[in-house]
Amino acid sequence: MTPNYPRIILSFDVEEHYRIEAARGLTINCQQEAHYRERLDYSTRWLLDQLAERAVRATFFIVGQITEHNPGLVRAIAEAGHEVASHSWDHRRVHHFTPATFRDDVRRSKDSLEQATGAAVVGFRAPTFSVVRETLWAIDVLAELGMRYDSSIYPVRHDRYGIPDAPRWPFLARGETSTLLELPPATWRVLGANLPVGGGGYFRLFPLAVMRRGLAQTLRQGQPPVAMLYFHPWEFDPDQERLPLRRLNRFRTYVGLSRSRNRLAALLDHRVFERAVDVAESLDAGAPLAEASLPS
């Protein structure tokens, strides 16, 4: 049977800060790239220390291109017992690809991460949760490449991403020819809508009690009761150089940055977390999950 006890997956999306979607179109010079690479190393290793202190293992979705200039960081993540998964090759949304070019991108990322760690990469998260109705063909590509699970479909309404009527807990996402286990970020169902509480900017914007309530509801109602949380190393680095973003993007990106470390510590100290791959393996061995075709 599918495990029916509450489980929380802890994950981190590892990319340099200048790669975020809000910075798309900005001109980044070589010195800035070097700065953000240095800060990524610093903030990720800070996270590794926090997790090690609490014996917590997590999943790190890593941009494959990082293996070219900092393979040691990728190895450090794997050697600490965390799962290394793919976050694409260079953090471009799925919208920028055809099925053929997306296949090349994911394969390149997968191969580079596997060479750096010596371990199979079986999980994927699209940049900016960009597996949406228009790009559901990505499910077929990921299944073809041997991925065991995906975590790219956010069941919310947002101007950049989301499939608001997608299931809120693990399900089998259907492409045109294949199905794949989907592990969606956590939401809180309030007044007939899904409030995004899985992490990122929402973790920094809302009181921590909002995430806790969303987790409690998901773990109480979920079939199976699994919640996915996600964060970015740069969200725990208040000393990084800030990007010249437009007003709304600047607010979304930097709100709550100064308190994010303390919030994370409070979260880690009061919960038990798992890696996505371990949850995926147990779900694969259990009763069949609900399937969702998510038609356009």
Residue, then its C-alpha position, 0 to 999 in steps of 0.5 A: m500500500t502507499p505509505n499513509y503517514p505525513r511526510i515533508i520533502l525539503s528541497f533547494d533550487v541551486e542557481e546563481h542569483y542573476r539567473i532568476e526569472a525576475a532578472r531576465g533581460l538584465t545585462i550581467n557582466c563578468q564581475q557580477e557573474a563571479h560575485y554571484r558564483e562566490r555567493l552561491d558557494y557561500s550560501t549553499r555551504w551555509l545551508l549544508d552546515q545547518l542541515a548537518e547540525r540537525a541531521v536533515r537530508a534534502t534534495f538539491f535541484i542543481v543547474g547543470q552548468i554549475t558543474e563547469h565552474n564549481p564541481g566541488l560544491v556539487r560533490a559536497i552536496a552529494e557527499a553530505g547525503h543529499e539528493v542531487a537532482s536536475h534544475s535544467w542546464d542553464h535555468r531557461r524556462v521550458h517555454h524556450f524549448t521544443p521537445a527536441t531541444f528540451r531533451d538535449d538540455v535535460r540530458r546535458s544537465k543530467d549527465s554533468l551532474e552524474q559525472a560530478t557525483g557518480a550517482a544517478v540523477v532521477g528527479f527534475r524541477a523546471p526553472t520557474f515551475s514552467v511545466v504548465r498546460e502549454t508545456l506538458w509535453a515535457i512529461d514525455v521527455l522526462a519519462e523518456l530520459g529515465m526520470r523517476y519524478d518531476s516537481s515542476i507543476y505548481p497547483v496555483r494561479h500565478d502570472r508566471y506559472g501554475i496549473p491551478d486545478a492540478p492535484r495538490w499532492p503526489f499524482l501521476a502527470r500525463g503527457e501525450t504518451s507517458t506518465l510521471l510521478e509529480l511532487p507539487p509544492a505545498t499549498w493551502r486551500v483557502l476560500g476556494a483557491n490554492l494559496p502558495v505556501g511551499g517556500g520561496g518568496y511566499f516563505r519570506l512574505f507571509p508569517l511562518a504560521v501561514m506555511r505551518r497551516g498549509l502544511a497541516q492541511t496538506l498532511r491532514q487531507g493529502q492522498p497520500p499526505v506528502a508536502m513539498l517545500y522549496f527554497h533557494p540558497w540566495e534567499f539566505d544571503p542578505d549580504q549579496e549584491r542586489l540586482p537592479l530590478r523593477r519595483l514589483n520584481r524587487f519587492r518579490t525578490y527581496v522581501g523578508l530576506s533579512r529574516s529568512r535565516n531565522r525562519l528556516a532555523a525555526l522550521l528545521d528545528h520543529r519538523v522531520f524532512e525527507r529527500a524527494v527520491d526516498v518519497a518517490e521510491s516508497l510511492d512507486a512501491g505502493a498502491p497506484l496514485a491518481e492520474a491527472s491528464l491536465p488538458s488545456 
